[in-house]
């Protein structure tokens, strides 16, 4: 894990792991689901903007999730 450590996540390493999972898998999941289902409900019970480093909240999990879900929506609309 030390070779993927981002110093911006010092003291909040669990957030870094969650963000990696969101960025790598949420869009794929939503695209796959979107091919046979008219929608999904995504609930993130731990998505508060605690200790974010960016003023635009780009490094908050809800922002990452929304970005990935929008990309999936666009992919499904243009592909299927």
Order of alpha helices (4+ residues) and beta strands (2+ residues): alpha-alpha-alpha
